[in-house]
Amino acid sequence: MLKSKPAVDRLINEVGTPIFGYFDDAVAAINIDTFNYKNVMDKPASRWAKHFHYKQFQFVSIVTERYVIGAAIADIRYLASGFAYVYDHEDAKYRHFEWLKPKSVGYRTEPSPYNSSAFIKSGVNKFEIDIAQGQWIVKLELPFLQGIVKLEREQDSSPIALCNRTGYNGWTYTQKHNALSVDGELTIDGSNIELSSALASYDFSAGYMRRDTSWCWASASGKTAGDTVGFNLANGVNETGLNENAFWINGERHLLGPVVFEFDRSELNSEWRIYSYDGRVNLKYRPKDYRKEKLNFWLLRSNFRQFVGSFAGYIIDTHGQQHVIDEITGLTEDHYARW
């Protein structure tokens, strides 16, 4: 059985190396200033490399009966990108806003998943995340979407939080939590959105990642058989002994083993299969719609597809109990990046 250890105040230890493993809760600070970064030939990396090779991403998803809302900030040091969208199940349409900002202009991130602030903005259009003692507060100010909400977890519910080796000389810290309740106010086109049954998830990922990185990802939060469930499944980024796969049932976190993603990249509307060789995960995913983006710059390449759709199948928790996933709305992603 996979086990986690108590969270630490600082991710980088006294000799300048990361503390690897699964944690019970958020690591308070990612103290990258004390990281002893070396190049692939074991020489101390330059100050330039230490600064520009660090990446940080934050993402929030909120699901209501009618809408799927997503917003993200990606800070890759020499620039930042972001997006926010609303998908309307009734109209089967996306509405979205995107940012692409040069270094240090119109955005900020801070290296802590426990106490920090991040934003990206253009004029009055802004996405902001404030994290206070682990609680996420999300603010959105867009032409079609406005509001402030708190993402609240069940008492004693834990995120999946881990630090893993990445490539030859890097590491990645990832923290994610699904099936969170939502408190606050959101309006879409001036109309208040009912949030009493809404569920949310967040993603904080940071570190010294591979220059060429790719991943597949699946995430959902919903109700099934009277229970509140959520899961985060991925492969590609954290695959060096650890993985970021977890299942939540009424707030209780269950760590999962590696998973496989099977889908046809040339047929974007085709069904996905997501499963594990140990038999604990067996899901099918039917995409309903998707967003895509392709960027091809000198320093940056991105081939990004994020889908909204529904999951069906089952997941077996660490107690051996099988939980049926019955047409729960969620997201998948297929992404290649060079940064």
KASULQUI-V518150 format. One record per pair of residues at least 4 apart in sequence whose ideal C-beta (glycine too) atoms are under 8 Angstrom apart, sorted by the first residue. I is the first residue (numbers start at 0). J is the second residue. If there is no record, write none. Layout:
# KASULQUI-V518150
I/J, I/J
This chain:
# KASULQUI-V518150
0/254, 0/317, 1/21, 1/254, 1/255, 1/256, 2/21, 2/254, 3/20, 3/21, 3/22, 3/23, 3/157, 3/160, 3/161, 3/254, 4/20, 4/21, 4/22, 4/23, 5/22, 5/23, 5/24, 6/22, 6/23, 6/24, 6/25, 6/26, 6/27, 6/160, 7/18, 7/22, 7/26, 7/27, 8/26, 8/27, 8/28, 9/26, 9/27, 9/28, 9/30, 9/33, 10/17, 10/18, 10/26, 10/28, 10/29, 10/30, 10/162, 10/172, 11/15, 11/16, 11/17, 11/18, 11/29, 11/30, 11/31, 11/33, 11/34, 12/16, 12/17, 12/18, 14/35, 15/33, 15/34, 15/35, 16/34, 16/35, 17/34, 17/162, 17/170, 17/172, 18/162, 19/162, 19/163, 19/164, 19/170, 19/241, 20/161, 20/162, 20/241, 21/159, 21/160, 21/161, 21/241, 21/254, 22/26, 22/160, 22/161, 22/162, 23/157, 23/160, 24/133, 24/157, 24/158, 24/160, 25/112, 25/113, 25/133, 25/158, 25/160, 25/174, 26/112, 26/113, 26/160, 26/162, 26/172, 26/174, 27/111, 27/113, 27/114, 28/110, 28/111, 28/113, 28/114, 29/110, 29/111, 29/112, 29/172, 29/205, 29/206, 30/34, 30/110, 31/49, 31/53, 31/110, 34/49, 34/207, 35/43, 36/43, 36/44, 36/48, 36/49, 36/52, 36/168, 36/207, 37/41, 37/42, 37/43, 37/44, 37/168, 38/42, 38/43, 38/44, 38/48, 38/168, 39/167, 39/168, 44/48, 44/49, 44/52, 45/49, 46/50, 47/51, 48/52, 49/53, 50/76, 51/76, 51/77, 52/76, 52/169, 52/207, 53/76, 53/110, 53/205, 53/206, 53/207, 54/73, 54/74, 54/75, 54/76, 54/205, 54/206, 54/207, 54/208, 54/338, 55/73, 55/74, 55/108, 55/110, 55/203, 55/204, 55/205, 56/71, 56/72, 56/73, 56/74, 56/202, 56/203, 56/204, 56/205, 57/71, 57/72, 57/108, 57/117, 57/128, 57/201, 57/202, 57/203, 57/204, 58/69, 58/70, 58/71, 58/72, 58/201, 58/202, 59/68, 59/69, 59/70, 59/71, 59/128, 59/135, 59/137, 59/150, 59/199, 59/200, 59/201, 59/202, 60/67, 60/68, 60/69, 60/199, 60/200, 60/201, 60/218, 60/220, 60/330, 61/66, 61/67, 61/68, 61/69, 61/148, 61/181, 61/185, 61/197, 61/198, 61/199, 62/66, 62/67, 62/68, 62/197, 62/198, 62/199, 62/220, 62/221, 62/328, 62/329, 63/67, 63/68, 63/192, 63/193, 63/194, 63/196, 63/197, 64/193, 64/196, 65/87, 65/88, 65/89, 65/192, 66/85, 66/86, 66/87, 66/88, 66/187, 66/192, 67/85, 67/86, 67/88, 67/307, 67/328, 67/330, 68/83, 68/84, 68/85, 68/86, 68/144, 68/185, 69/82, 69/83, 69/84, 69/86, 69/305, 69/330, 70/81, 70/82, 70/83, 70/84, 70/126, 70/137, 70/139, 71/81, 71/82, 71/83, 72/79, 72/80, 72/81, 72/106, 72/108, 72/117, 72/118, 72/119, 72/126, 72/128, 73/79, 73/80, 73/81, 74/79, 74/106, 74/108, 74/117, 75/79, 75/80, 75/299, 75/338, 76/102, 77/101, 77/102, 77/298, 78/99, 78/100, 78/101, 78/102, 78/299, 79/98, 79/99, 79/100, 79/105, 79/106, 79/108, 79/119, 80/97, 80/98, 80/99, 80/100, 81/97, 81/98, 81/100, 81/106, 81/119, 81/126, 82/95, 82/96, 82/97, 82/98, 82/290, 83/95, 83/96, 83/126, 83/139, 83/141, 83/144, 84/93, 84/94, 84/95, 84/96, 84/290, 85/93, 85/94, 85/95, 85/143, 85/144, 85/187, 86/92, 86/93, 86/288, 86/307, 87/91, 87/92, 87/94, 88/287, 88/328, 91/287, 91/288, 93/288, 93/290, 94/143, 94/144, 95/290, 96/124, 96/141, 96/142, 96/143, 97/292, 98/105, 98/106, 98/119, 98/120, 98/121, 98/124, 98/126, 100/104, 100/105, 100/106, 100/119, 100/121, 105/119, 105/120, 105/121, 106/117, 106/118, 106/119, 106/120, 107/116, 107/117, 107/118, 108/115, 108/117, 109/115, 109/116, 109/117, 110/115, 110/205, 111/115, 111/130, 112/130, 112/133, 112/160, 112/172, 112/174, 112/203, 112/205, 113/130, 113/132, 113/133, 114/130, 114/131, 114/132, 115/129, 115/130, 116/127, 116/128, 116/129, 116/130, 117/127, 117/128, 118/125, 118/126, 118/127, 118/128, 119/125, 119/126, 120/124, 120/125, 120/126, 120/127, 121/125, 123/140, 124/140, 124/141, 124/142, 125/138, 125/139, 125/140, 125/141, 126/137, 126/138, 126/139, 126/140, 126/141, 127/137, 127/138, 127/139, 128/135, 128/136, 128/137, 128/138, 129/135, 129/136, 129/138, 130/134, 130/135, 130/136, 131/136, 134/149, 134/150, 134/151, 135/149, 135/150, 135/201, 136/147, 136/148, 136/149, 136/150, 137/147, 137/148, 137/149, 137/150, 138/146, 138/147, 139/144, 139/145, 139/146, 139/147, 139/185, 140/145, 141/145, 143/187, 143/188, 144/185, 144/186, 144/187, 145/185, 145/186, 146/183, 146/184, 146/185, 146/186, 146/192, 147/183, 147/184, 148/181, 148/182, 148/183, 148/184, 148/185, 148/194, 148/199, 149/181, 149/182, 149/183, 150/176, 150/179, 150/180, 150/181, 150/199, 150/201, 151/179, 151/180, 151/181, 151/182, 152/156, 152/158, 152/176, 152/179, 152/180, 152/250, 153/249, 153/250, 154/250, 155/250, 156/176, 156/247, 156/250, 156/251, 156/252, 157/176, 157/252, 158/174, 158/175, 158/176, 158/252, 159/173, 159/174, 159/175, 159/176, 159/231, 159/243, 159/244, 159/245, 159/252, 159/254, 160/172, 160/173, 160/174, 161/172, 161/173, 161/174, 161/237, 161/241, 161/243, 162/170, 162/171, 162/172, 162/173, 162/206, 163/170, 163/171, 163/173, 163/237, 163/238, 163/239, 163/240, 163/241, 164/169, 164/170, 164/239, 164/240, 165/169, 165/170, 165/171, 165/206, 165/207, 165/208, 165/209, 165/236, 165/237, 165/239, 166/207, 166/208, 166/209, 168/207, 169/206, 169/207, 169/208, 169/209, 170/206, 170/207, 171/204, 171/205, 171/206, 171/207, 171/208, 171/236, 171/237, 172/203, 172/204, 172/205, 172/206, 173/202, 173/203, 173/204, 173/236, 173/237, 173/243, 174/202, 174/203, 174/204, 175/200, 175/201, 175/202, 175/203, 175/218, 175/231, 175/243, 175/245, 176/200, 176/201, 176/247, 177/198, 177/200, 177/218, 177/219, 177/220, 177/229, 177/230, 177/231, 177/245, 177/247, 178/198, 178/200, 178/220, 178/221, 178/227, 178/228, 178/229, 178/247, 178/250, 179/198, 179/199, 179/200, 179/201, 179/220, 179/229, 180/197, 180/198, 180/199, 181/194, 181/197, 181/198, 181/199, 182/194, 183/194, 184/191, 184/194, 185/191, 185/192, 185/194, 186/190, 186/191, 186/192, 187/192, 192/197, 193/197, 196/222, 198/220, 198/221, 198/227, 198/229, 199/220, 200/218, 200/220, 200/229, 200/231, 202/231, 204/236, 208/212, 208/236, 208/338, 210/337, 210/338, 211/335, 211/336, 211/337, 212/235, 212/236, 212/335, 212/336, 212/337, 212/338, 213/235, 213/334, 213/335, 213/336, 214/233, 214/234, 214/235, 214/236, 214/332, 214/334, 215/233, 215/234, 215/235, 215/260, 215/262, 215/331, 215/332, 215/333, 215/334, 216/231, 216/232, 216/233, 216/330, 216/331, 216/332, 216/334, 217/230, 217/231, 217/232, 217/233, 217/260, 217/271, 217/273, 217/282, 217/284, 217/310, 217/329, 217/330, 217/331, 217/332, 218/229, 218/230, 218/231, 218/232, 218/329, 218/330, 218/331, 219/228, 219/229, 219/230, 219/310, 219/324, 219/327, 219/328, 219/329, 219/330, 220/227, 220/228, 220/229, 220/327, 220/329, 221/227, 221/228, 221/229, 221/327, 221/328, 221/329, 222/226, 222/227, 222/228, 222/327, 223/228, 223/322, 223/323, 223/324, 223/325, 223/327, 224/322, 224/323, 224/325, 226/248, 226/249, 226/322, 227/247, 227/248, 227/249, 227/250, 228/246, 228/247, 228/248, 228/249, 228/314, 228/322, 228/324, 228/327, 229/246, 229/247, 230/244, 230/245, 230/246, 230/247, 230/255, 230/314, 230/324, 231/243, 231/244, 231/245, 232/244, 232/255, 232/258, 232/273, 232/280, 232/282, 233/237, 233/242, 233/243, 233/244, 233/258, 234/238, 234/242, 234/257, 234/258, 234/259, 234/260, 236/243, 237/241, 237/242, 237/243, 238/242, 238/257, 242/255, 242/256, 242/257, 242/258, 244/254, 244/255, 244/256, 244/257, 244/258, 244/280, 245/252, 245/253, 245/254, 245/255, 246/252, 246/253, 246/255, 246/314, 246/316, 246/322, 247/251, 247/252, 247/253, 248/253, 248/316, 248/322, 251/316, 253/316, 253/317, 254/317, 255/275, 255/279, 255/280, 255/314, 256/275, 256/276, 256/277, 256/279, 257/275, 257/276, 258/273, 258/274, 258/275, 258/280, 259/272, 259/273, 259/274, 259/275, 259/276, 260/271, 260/272, 260/273, 261/271, 261/272, 261/273, 261/274, 262/269, 262/270, 262/271, 262/272, 262/284, 262/333, 263/269, 264/333, 267/286, 267/289, 267/291, 267/304, 267/306, 268/286, 269/286, 270/283, 270/284, 270/285, 270/286, 271/283, 271/284, 271/285, 271/286, 271/331, 272/282, 272/283, 272/284, 273/280, 273/282, 273/283, 273/284, 274/280, 274/281, 274/282, 275/279, 275/280, 275/281, 278/315, 279/314, 279/315, 280/312, 280/314, 280/315, 281/312, 281/313, 281/314, 282/310, 282/311, 282/312, 282/313, 282/314, 282/324, 283/310, 283/311, 283/312, 284/306, 284/308, 284/309, 284/310, 284/329, 284/331, 285/308, 285/309, 285/311, 286/306, 286/307, 286/308, 286/331, 287/306, 287/307, 287/308, 287/309, 288/306, 288/307, 288/308, 289/304, 289/305, 289/306, 289/307, 290/303, 290/304, 290/305, 291/303, 291/304, 291/305, 292/301, 292/303, 293/301, 293/302, 293/303, 294/299, 294/300, 294/301, 295/300, 296/300, 298/338, 299/336, 299/337, 299/338, 300/335, 300/336, 300/337, 301/334, 301/335, 301/336, 301/337, 302/334, 302/335, 302/336, 303/332, 303/333, 303/334, 303/335, 303/336, 304/332, 304/333, 304/334, 305/330, 305/331, 305/332, 305/334, 306/330, 306/331, 306/332, 307/328, 307/329, 307/330, 308/328, 308/329, 308/330, 308/331, 309/326, 309/327, 309/328, 309/329, 310/324, 310/326, 310/327, 310/329, 311/324, 311/325, 311/326, 311/327, 312/323, 312/324, 313/321, 313/322, 313/323, 313/324, 314/321, 314/322, 314/324, 315/319, 315/320, 315/321, 315/322, 316/320, 316/322
